[in-house]
Every structure is written in C-alpha cells, then in structure tokens.
Amino acid sequence: MTVIQSHDHSFAELDSLVPHAPVGRRGFIAGSLGAGFAAAVAPTGPLLAQVITTDRTGLTEGMMRIPASGAELPVYRAQPQGRVGLATILVVHEVFGVHEHIQDVARRFAKAGYQAIAPELFFRQPEPGERATAAERFEKIVSKVTDSQVMADLDACADWAAANGGDGKQLAVTGFCWGGRITWMYAAHQPRLRAGVAWYGRLTSATSAVTPTHPHDVAEQLHAPVLGLYGGADQGIPLTTVEEMQLRLDGGTAASKASVFHVYPDAPHAFHADYRPSYRKDAADDGWKRALAWFAEHGVTG
C-alpha cells in the first residue's frame, strides 16, 4: 500500500471554497420533499464546464420518502427500469446534502446496473436560511447529527431497498468527505454489508456525544472491507493518521485486514466533486473504476 496524505476539510476551509454562496444556484439543490433538506452549495461564478450530467434514460429515479425511526426519510433513488434483485449501494453525501452532484453519482451507479439510494441524512435539522455559509450550516445542522441516528437511517435504507427491488445480500456503501467518514463507521456497524468505498473521509478527531467514536476507534471491528480513496495534496489529515488507520486495520477482523488505501499523490481534497474547482478528472475517473471493481470483487455486482 502506498500512503501519502489525505484530509477532510475543516468547515472554515469549506466556507472559503464557497464564500456566502446562496443555496439552490444553477440546479445544485436537493429537491423539495419538505422542510429539513440540507441545501446544496454551488460554486460561485459561472457553472464549471467540467460538471458531469448523467442522463435519466432507462432509469427509475427521483426523490421519495421512506420510513425511518418514526419519520419519513427523504432519499434520492436511481435504478435500472424494470429490474429487481439489484445489488444496492447506499450513497452518503458530503456536508452539503443530497444536491445534484450526489444525485448524479447515484445515476452513474444505476447506469452500471445498481440500485443506488442516497438518503438526506440532515433532514431532521431545520434549515438555517438560504444564504447560510458552510460554517453556519455546520454549526446549525451537521454538528447536531448523531452517528447513532445516521446508522439507523442507513439501516432503514438498506431494509427498504431489500424490500423494493434490491438484493438484501448484496449491500454496499460509499460516501464523500463527511460521507467518507460515515462509510468507515457503517462498515463497523452493519453485519450485512459486503463492501465500502470511502472517498477522503476523516479518520480521527475530537469525540463528543454526537460522534463518540471515529474510524480509528472501530478499524479493528469492520464487517466489510473498505477501499479508502484519498488525495496526496489534501492538507488536513496528517500522514500519521492514515498510517495509524492501516496499522489498526491490519490487526482487526478479516474484513479489516482486507481493507486498503489508494492515494493519488497530486490530488486535493474533494477530487471527485466535479462541481468544484478541486475536481481532478484523472483521479476521479480512476477512483470510480476502482470503486466498481472493489464492489464486484466483494460480491456486489451490477
């Protein structure tokens, strides 16, 4: 394994990437299933030419609600039309919620033959206002969302998927930034999970009642192997934390020992996010191929 460096942006850094950008600009919006959706943050200035748009032809897709912990959890679902028994991939969003980029990622998985479910995991927190900065969103939304609630909501998605066209024995998870951390955590939580792919999620930080443990703390307890995709030019997570994660994985369960990192030396944080200036096409394309191959290798086939 080659380990270089990766990180999960501090929220001050996220705010500097999209300073005071109003939500909903240029289509980066989660949808309108009701109050509680996290607003997406679009880049300031002209829409980037690199943005990928996956067409909806041949797909059953759209926003819907599913039951979860006594509430109705908004999700974006995409899957091939007319097919059942599909391998399911849970797609976990960044701090900006289920905006158009996350929806497009779900459609890409659907085009590859999967049932993709992208839940809006911040829906229980009230929106702070249309012009809220990333730092304000973190304070009023993200910092209030407990790991236990996220795990329960993902479990609800897995159950719903298995009963609605999915194959309950072929379950995987992938996530980006905030969702990358959640991917590691879910791999330690859900025994039915077959595989995970974590894109530049943080591995350790201060603990709290909301996040009492982190990937470092559960590395030896994984139920499913995780592929970690990280950027070597990512400035936040020290190399030592990545190395420590690998050491802990190597001393854990069979799934932990099967987990690996792949680091792109010149890629920054959020190198897969084609709607942001951090996007790096070569790393993003290679990471996508590795993700699909990883899922197939571990019995989650589209």
VOTOR-10890 format. One record per residue (C-alpha): residue in one letter; y, z, x. Coordinates in pm, 1 decimal, always signed. Example, Ala and Ser with C-alpha at 12.3 -4.5 7.8 and 13.67 -1.06 7.14 Angstrom:
+------+----------+----------+----------+
| rest |       c2 |       c3 |       c1 |
+------+----------+----------+----------+
|    A |   -450.0 |   +780.0 |  +1230.0 |
|    S |   -106.0 |   +714.0 |  +1367.0 |
+------+----------+----------+----------+
//
This chain:
+------+----------+----------+----------+
| rest |       c2 |       c3 |       c1 |
+------+----------+----------+----------+
|    M |     +0.0 |     +0.0 |     +0.0 |
|    T |   +349.4 |    -81.6 |   +113.9 |
|    V |   +607.2 |   +176.4 |    +14.4 |
|    I |   +975.0 |   +117.8 |    +72.4 |
|    Q |  +1214.8 |   +284.9 |   -168.2 |
|    S |  +1293.3 |   +290.5 |   -537.6 |
|    H |  +1510.4 |   +479.0 |   -779.3 |
|    D |  +1612.8 |   +538.0 |  -1134.9 |
|    H |  +1990.1 |   +504.8 |  -1172.6 |
|    S |  +2186.3 |   +820.3 |  -1226.6 |
|    F |  +2369.3 |   +788.2 |  -1553.9 |
|    A |  +2702.3 |   +781.9 |  -1375.4 |
|    E |  +2576.9 |   +470.5 |  -1195.9 |
|    L |  +2461.6 |   +319.8 |  -1524.6 |
|    D |  +2807.3 |   +377.2 |  -1664.5 |
|    S |  +2962.8 |   +199.0 |  -1368.6 |
|    L |  +2739.4 |   -102.3 |  -1429.5 |
|    V |  +2867.5 |   -148.3 |  -1783.1 |
|    P |  +3200.9 |    +36.5 |  -1797.9 |
|    H |  +3304.3 |   +116.5 |  -2155.3 |
|    A |  +3122.4 |   -190.5 |  -2287.8 |
|    P |  +3118.5 |   -187.9 |  -2667.2 |
|    V |  +2775.2 |   -198.6 |  -2822.0 |
|    G |  +2639.0 |   -498.7 |  -3003.4 |
|    R |  +2820.2 |   -760.1 |  -2793.8 |
|    R |  +2653.6 |  -1100.7 |  -2756.4 |
|    G |  +2345.3 |  -1006.3 |  -2950.3 |
|    F |  +2233.4 |   -706.6 |  -2742.8 |
|    I |  +2172.4 |   -486.9 |  -3040.6 |
|    A |  +1861.7 |   -310.9 |  -3161.6 |
|    G |  +1885.9 |   -409.4 |  -3528.8 |
|    S |  +1992.0 |   -232.8 |  -3846.2 |
|    L |  +1697.7 |    -42.2 |  -3990.5 |
|    G |  +1920.0 |   +261.1 |  -4042.2 |
|    A |  +2102.3 |   +539.0 |  -3862.7 |
|    G |  +1961.6 |   +663.7 |  -3537.6 |
|    F |  +1911.7 |   +341.1 |  -3346.1 |
|    A |  +2028.7 |   +357.0 |  -2987.9 |
|    A |  +2292.1 |    +92.9 |  -2928.3 |
|    A |  +2232.7 |   -161.2 |  -2656.7 |
|    V |  +2481.2 |   -216.5 |  -2378.3 |
|    A |  +2570.3 |   -574.1 |  -2291.0 |
|    P |  +2720.1 |   -684.2 |  -1961.4 |
|    T |  +3096.5 |   -708.9 |  -1959.6 |
|    G |  +3236.5 |  -1056.6 |  -1921.1 |
|    P |  +3053.8 |  -1382.3 |  -2002.1 |
|    L |  +2687.3 |  -1369.9 |  -2101.6 |
|    L |  +2481.6 |  -1422.3 |  -1787.2 |
|    A |  +2320.9 |  -1765.4 |  -1756.9 |
|    Q |  +2000.3 |  -1604.3 |  -1629.4 |
|    V |  +1920.3 |  -1437.0 |  -1963.6 |
|    I |  +1573.6 |  -1533.9 |  -2083.6 |
|    T |  +1519.0 |  -1609.4 |  -2452.7 |
|    T |  +1161.7 |  -1636.3 |  -2578.2 |
|    D |  +1122.8 |  -1833.5 |  -2900.0 |
|    R |   +954.0 |  -1688.8 |  -3206.2 |
|    T |   +733.9 |  -1989.3 |  -3284.3 |
|    G |   +378.2 |  -1887.2 |  -3363.8 |
|    L |   +460.9 |  -1516.6 |  -3374.4 |
|    T |   +471.3 |  -1246.5 |  -3635.9 |
|    E |   +767.9 |  -1042.5 |  -3519.6 |
|    G |  +1059.6 |   -831.5 |  -3625.5 |
|    M |  +1189.1 |   -479.8 |  -3681.8 |
|    M |   +992.9 |   -245.9 |  -3908.6 |
|    R |   +921.0 |   +123.8 |  -3961.4 |
|    I |   +601.1 |   +321.0 |  -3912.6 |
|    P |   +521.3 |   +685.0 |  -3998.0 |
|    A |   +565.0 |   +929.3 |  -3709.3 |
|    S |   +587.6 |  +1308.1 |  -3717.3 |
|    G |   +715.5 |  +1318.6 |  -4074.1 |
|    A |   +972.8 |  +1046.3 |  -4013.5 |
|    E |   +992.7 |   +667.8 |  -4016.6 |
|    L |   +997.2 |   +540.4 |  -3660.7 |
|    P |  +1177.0 |   +206.3 |  -3613.9 |
|    V |   +980.6 |    -36.1 |  -3397.1 |
|    Y |  +1002.1 |   -396.9 |  -3293.0 |
|    R |   +661.1 |   -564.9 |  -3331.2 |
|    A |   +557.4 |   -904.6 |  -3194.3 |
|    Q |   +210.9 |  -1059.4 |  -3200.7 |
|    P |    +42.6 |  -1398.7 |  -3245.8 |
|    Q |    +36.4 |  -1510.2 |  -3608.0 |
|    G |   -291.5 |  -1483.1 |  -3796.2 |
|    R |   -482.9 |  -1292.7 |  -3529.7 |
|    V |   -645.4 |   -949.5 |  -3537.0 |
|    G |   -832.6 |   -739.0 |  -3284.8 |
|    L |   -548.1 |   -781.7 |  -3040.3 |
|    A |   -502.3 |   -575.8 |  -2726.0 |
|    T |   -192.4 |   -360.1 |  -2775.3 |
|    I |    +89.2 |   -298.5 |  -2528.4 |
|    L |   +344.7 |    -27.5 |  -2600.4 |
|    V |   +680.1 |   -138.2 |  -2455.1 |
|    V |   +906.4 |   +155.7 |  -2366.2 |
|    H |  +1278.7 |    +80.6 |  -2348.5 |
|    E |  +1549.4 |   +174.2 |  -2099.6 |
|    V |  +1823.1 |   +426.8 |  -2184.0 |
|    F |  +1989.9 |   +159.2 |  -2398.5 |
|    G |  +1716.2 |   +145.8 |  -2663.0 |
|    V |  +1539.0 |   -148.7 |  -2822.5 |
|    H |  +1803.6 |   -413.5 |  -2767.1 |
|    E |  +1745.3 |   -787.6 |  -2748.4 |
|    H |  +1608.9 |   -782.6 |  -2392.6 |
|    I |  +1335.9 |   -532.8 |  -2483.6 |
|    Q |  +1257.6 |   -735.1 |  -2795.2 |
|    D |  +1230.2 |  -1045.6 |  -2579.9 |
|    V |   +988.4 |   -866.9 |  -2344.0 |
|    A |   +774.1 |   -786.3 |  -2647.8 |
|    R |   +777.8 |  -1153.7 |  -2749.2 |
|    R |   +669.3 |  -1252.9 |  -2397.6 |
|    F |   +365.9 |  -1026.6 |  -2430.9 |
|    A |   +295.6 |  -1172.5 |  -2775.1 |
|    K |   +307.8 |  -1523.9 |  -2628.7 |
|    A |    +45.5 |  -1403.7 |  -2378.7 |
|    G |   -180.1 |  -1303.6 |  -2668.5 |
|    Y |    -96.7 |   -935.6 |  -2708.0 |
|    Q |    +23.0 |   -717.6 |  -2990.0 |
|    A |   +344.4 |   -566.8 |  -2849.8 |
|    I |   +504.2 |   -259.6 |  -3006.2 |
|    A |   +847.9 |   -145.7 |  -2885.8 |
|    P |   +948.2 |   +182.4 |  -3055.7 |
|    E |  +1307.1 |   +304.9 |  -3079.0 |
|    L |  +1242.6 |   +646.5 |  -2924.4 |
|    F |  +1600.3 |   +774.6 |  -2962.3 |
|    F |  +1616.5 |   +724.9 |  -3338.5 |
|    R |  +1630.1 |  +1096.0 |  -3424.6 |
|    Q |  +1956.0 |  +1142.4 |  -3233.3 |
|    P |  +2282.7 |  +1040.7 |  -3404.3 |
|    E |  +2480.9 |   +758.8 |  -3251.0 |
|    P |  +2787.0 |   +875.3 |  -3050.4 |
|    G |  +3003.2 |   +580.4 |  -3154.9 |
|    E |  +3032.8 |   +210.3 |  -3091.8 |
|    R |  +3236.6 |   +241.5 |  -2773.8 |
|    A |  +3039.1 |   +523.9 |  -2613.6 |
|    T |  +2984.5 |   +490.2 |  -2240.1 |
|    A |  +2642.1 |   +520.2 |  -2079.5 |
|    A |  +2728.5 |   +871.3 |  -1960.2 |
|    E |  +2825.2 |   +973.6 |  -2314.1 |
|    R |  +2507.0 |   +820.3 |  -2450.3 |
|    F |  +2302.4 |  +1019.4 |  -2201.3 |
|    E |  +2476.1 |  +1343.9 |  -2292.1 |
|    K |  +2450.5 |  +1299.5 |  -2669.4 |
|    I |  +2122.7 |  +1108.6 |  -2704.2 |
|    V |  +1893.9 |  +1072.9 |  -2404.7 |
|    S |  +1925.7 |  +1432.2 |  -2282.7 |
|    K |  +1814.6 |  +1557.1 |  -2626.2 |
|    V |  +1488.6 |  +1360.2 |  -2649.5 |
|    T |  +1190.1 |  +1575.8 |  -2554.5 |
|    D |   +887.5 |  +1444.5 |  -2372.1 |
|    S |   +662.9 |  +1600.3 |  -2635.2 |
|    Q |   +836.3 |  +1404.5 |  -2911.0 |
|    V |   +814.7 |  +1081.5 |  -2713.1 |
|    M |   +441.7 |  +1131.6 |  -2654.4 |
|    A |   +387.6 |  +1197.1 |  -3025.5 |
|    D |   +585.2 |   +888.1 |  -3125.7 |
|    L |   +390.5 |   +669.0 |  -2883.0 |
|    D |    +67.3 |   +813.3 |  -3023.3 |
|    A |   +187.5 |   +718.0 |  -3372.2 |
|    C |   +249.2 |   +362.4 |  -3248.2 |
|    A |    -98.8 |   +345.5 |  -3096.4 |
|    D |   -256.9 |   +467.3 |  -3420.5 |
|    W |    -55.7 |   +225.1 |  -3632.3 |
|    A |   -138.8 |    -65.8 |  -3402.7 |
|    A |   -512.9 |     +5.0 |  -3416.2 |
|    A |   -499.7 |     +0.7 |  -3797.2 |
|    N |   -279.6 |   -309.7 |  -3820.6 |
|    G |   -428.4 |   -592.2 |  -3619.2 |
|    G |   -479.0 |   -416.9 |  -3288.2 |
|    D |   -792.5 |   -323.0 |  -3097.5 |
|    G |   -779.8 |    +53.6 |  -3054.0 |
|    K |   -999.3 |    +28.8 |  -2744.3 |
|    Q |   -751.7 |   -198.5 |  -2564.8 |
|    L |   -433.2 |     +4.8 |  -2532.4 |
|    A |   -176.3 |    -23.6 |  -2252.7 |
|    V |   +181.5 |    +88.2 |  -2189.5 |
|    T |   +470.6 |    -48.3 |  -1986.5 |
|    G |   +827.4 |    +73.4 |  -1950.4 |
|    F |  +1153.4 |    +10.7 |  -1768.0 |
|    C |  +1381.9 |   +265.6 |  -1596.4 |
|    W |  +1374.6 |   +559.9 |  -1843.6 |
|    G |  +1065.0 |   +397.1 |  -1988.9 |
|    G |   +910.5 |   +363.9 |  -1643.0 |
|    R |   +902.7 |   +741.7 |  -1611.3 |
|    I |   +757.8 |   +765.7 |  -1962.8 |
|    T |   +481.1 |   +522.7 |  -1864.1 |
|    W |   +356.2 |   +765.1 |  -1598.0 |
|    M |   +380.8 |  +1056.8 |  -1839.7 |
|    Y |   +193.0 |   +875.5 |  -2115.1 |
|    A |    -84.5 |   +781.7 |  -1873.8 |
|    A |   -140.5 |  +1155.6 |  -1823.5 |
|    H |   -118.5 |  +1226.2 |  -2196.5 |
|    Q |   -327.1 |   +967.4 |  -2382.8 |
|    P |   -704.6 |   +954.5 |  -2310.4 |
|    R |   -741.4 |   +622.2 |  -2496.7 |
|    L |   -500.4 |   +443.5 |  -2264.2 |
|    R |   -657.3 |   +176.8 |  -2043.0 |
|    A |   -367.3 |    +83.3 |  -1812.5 |
|    G |     +4.7 |   +123.1 |  -1748.4 |
|    V |   +279.0 |    -63.3 |  -1561.7 |
|    A |   +586.6 |   +139.6 |  -1465.1 |
|    W |   +898.9 |    -54.4 |  -1369.1 |
|    Y |  +1131.2 |   +150.9 |  -1143.9 |
|    G |  +1099.1 |   +480.4 |  -1330.4 |
|    R |  +1196.7 |   +802.9 |  -1157.6 |
|    L |   +915.4 |  +1019.0 |  -1026.3 |
|    T |  +1070.6 |  +1363.4 |  -1000.0 |
|    S |  +1387.6 |  +1550.9 |  -1090.6 |
|    A |  +1502.4 |  +1889.2 |  -1215.0 |
|    T |  +1295.2 |  +2021.3 |  -1502.7 |
|    S |  +1419.3 |  +2151.0 |  -1837.2 |
|    A |  +1293.6 |  +2236.7 |  -2182.7 |
|    V |  +1331.4 |  +1866.8 |  -2268.2 |
|    T |  +1148.5 |  +1740.9 |  -1957.7 |
|    P |   +932.9 |  +2032.8 |  -1835.6 |
|    T |   +728.0 |  +1811.8 |  -1602.6 |
|    H |   +767.3 |  +1479.5 |  -1423.6 |
|    P |   +530.4 |  +1212.8 |  -1286.4 |
|    H |   +486.7 |  +1406.7 |   -960.9 |
|    D |   +358.5 |  +1702.7 |  -1162.2 |
|    V |    +98.7 |  +1502.3 |  -1357.0 |
|    A |     -2.1 |  +1249.0 |  -1091.4 |
|    E |   -345.1 |  +1403.6 |  -1044.3 |
|    Q |   -418.5 |  +1401.0 |  -1418.3 |
|    L |   -391.8 |  +1035.2 |  -1519.9 |
|    H |   -627.3 |   +898.2 |  -1784.0 |
|    A |   -541.1 |   +538.2 |  -1696.9 |
|    P |   -441.3 |   +364.3 |  -1372.8 |
|    V |    -72.9 |   +277.0 |  -1335.4 |
|    L |    +86.4 |     -3.3 |  -1136.7 |
|    G |   +430.8 |   +101.1 |  -1012.7 |
|    L |   +678.2 |   -183.6 |   -955.8 |
|    Y |   +980.1 |    -70.2 |   -753.7 |
|    G |  +1271.1 |   -217.2 |   -559.4 |
|    G |  +1323.0 |   -150.8 |   -190.9 |
|    A |  +1701.7 |   -184.3 |   -228.6 |
|    D |  +1705.5 |    +72.2 |   -509.8 |
|    Q |  +1932.6 |   +352.7 |   -388.9 |
|    G |  +1826.8 |   +655.2 |   -594.7 |
|    I |  +1468.7 |   +774.4 |   -540.0 |
|    P |  +1404.8 |   +872.9 |   -179.7 |
|    L |  +1114.6 |   +712.1 |     +1.5 |
|    T |   +962.4 |  +1056.6 |    +40.8 |
|    T |   +919.3 |  +1093.3 |   -335.9 |
|    V |   +732.9 |   +762.8 |   -359.2 |
|    E |   +510.9 |   +860.4 |    -68.0 |
|    E |   +451.7 |  +1202.6 |   -221.3 |
|    M |   +355.9 |  +1041.2 |   -552.2 |
|    Q |    +96.2 |   +827.2 |   -379.2 |
|    L |    -48.0 |  +1130.6 |   -199.0 |
|    R |    -79.8 |  +1315.4 |   -527.3 |
|    L |   -239.1 |  +1015.3 |   -695.3 |
|    D |   -491.6 |   +987.5 |   -414.1 |
|    G |   -605.7 |  +1344.6 |   -479.0 |
|    G |   -644.0 |  +1313.0 |   -854.8 |
|    T |   -868.2 |  +1161.7 |  -1119.0 |
|    A |  -1041.2 |   +827.0 |  -1081.2 |
|    A |   -753.4 |   +670.2 |  -1275.7 |
|    S |   -501.4 |   +840.3 |  -1048.8 |
|    K |   -677.8 |   +713.4 |   -737.7 |
|    A |   -680.9 |   +359.6 |   -880.6 |
|    S |   -302.7 |   +363.7 |   -928.5 |
|    V |    -88.2 |   +169.8 |   -681.6 |
|    F |   +271.9 |    +83.7 |   -598.9 |
|    H |   +413.1 |   -257.7 |   -519.9 |
|    V |   +761.7 |   -252.9 |   -371.4 |
|    Y |   +996.0 |   -553.7 |   -343.2 |
|    P |  +1192.6 |   -491.6 |    -21.5 |
|    D |  +1518.3 |   -660.4 |   -123.3 |
|    A |  +1517.1 |   -586.9 |   -496.2 |
|    P |  +1760.6 |   -336.5 |   -651.0 |
|    H |  +1702.9 |   -113.5 |   -949.9 |
|    A |  +1652.0 |   -299.1 |  -1280.3 |
|    F |  +1546.2 |   -617.8 |  -1104.7 |
|    H |  +1356.3 |   -726.0 |  -1417.2 |
|    A |  +1656.8 |   -687.3 |  -1650.1 |
|    D |  +1770.2 |  -1048.9 |  -1681.7 |
|    Y |  +2076.7 |   -949.5 |  -1887.2 |
|    R |  +2221.9 |   -753.4 |  -1594.2 |
|    P |  +2357.1 |   -857.1 |  -1251.6 |
|    S |  +2072.9 |   -657.9 |  -1090.8 |
|    Y |  +1820.9 |   -923.0 |  -1200.6 |
|    R |  +1616.5 |  -1081.5 |   -922.8 |
|    K |  +1414.6 |  -1373.7 |  -1051.8 |
|    D |  +1153.2 |  -1385.4 |   -774.4 |
|    A |  +1071.8 |  -1016.1 |   -800.2 |
|    A |  +1082.0 |  -1020.7 |  -1179.9 |
|    D |   +850.2 |  -1320.5 |  -1204.2 |
|    D |   +607.2 |  -1179.4 |   -951.4 |
|    G |   +612.3 |   -839.5 |  -1122.1 |
|    W |   +538.1 |   -998.9 |  -1458.4 |
|    K |   +236.8 |  -1182.6 |  -1313.5 |
|    R |   +114.8 |   -862.2 |  -1153.1 |
|    A |   +156.2 |   -672.9 |  -1481.1 |
|    L |    -50.0 |   -924.1 |  -1678.0 |
|    A |   -316.3 |   -931.1 |  -1407.8 |
|    W |   -323.2 |   -549.4 |  -1398.3 |
|    F |   -378.8 |   -524.7 |  -1770.3 |
|    A |   -655.5 |   -783.6 |  -1761.3 |
|    E |   -820.2 |   -614.7 |  -1462.1 |
|    H |   -840.9 |   -291.5 |  -1657.4 |
|    G |   -979.3 |   -436.4 |  -1978.0 |
|    V |   -660.8 |   -505.6 |  -2175.3 |
|    T |   -675.4 |   -881.2 |  -2226.0 |
|    G |   -451.0 |  -1108.7 |  -2428.1 |
+------+----------+----------+----------+
//
